[in-house]
């Protein structure tokens, strides 16, 4: 049975970052049924970082902060207190850290800008309901960043035009051997929102001209 579009968007972001839920309710928005006791597996660190942009799901809900070095901070919409951040803003992040494919995934994060908390994902937050119907979206641009899953698989990309593009549930982009700077054309379902454009990929035109269906 096919998942509804809202469930698909929920599932793809959960798959992207859920395994970083190294403590109870770390990502309650993505896994509200986490076991009562989970052993801490990843160290908690405090780092300085530079904000790049918000990563949105196809319905326009914030799901992560993308950092300049390509690392990702899990940030469900209910945990985000400030949506006015801009590329280049300096952040201090306290979070559990997991290294994947040369970048870091940060979970259960407390993020501050100029000493003020802008994201608090240390506690359970409510999952906001998807609003509106997804529309047809296409984007032709260059790959700027990759969205990695917990095992280092590529689950999506962020394009130079700012589009957050996610593979659907169970789909991966590894086989296409994409590199930063590659020109691609994507089609799928999503929308344009105040914080940017986002989509669930249905087809991808590769740099060699081949078109693949996800």
Secondary structure by P-SEA (a helix, b strand, c coil): ccccaaaaaaaaaaaaccccccccccccccccccccccccccccbbbbbbbcbbbbcccccccbbbccccbbbbccccccccccccccbbbbbbbbbbbcccbbbbccbbbbcccccccccccbbbbbcccccccbbbbbbbbccccccccccccccccccccccccccccccccccccccbbbbbbbbbbccccbbbbccccccccccccccc
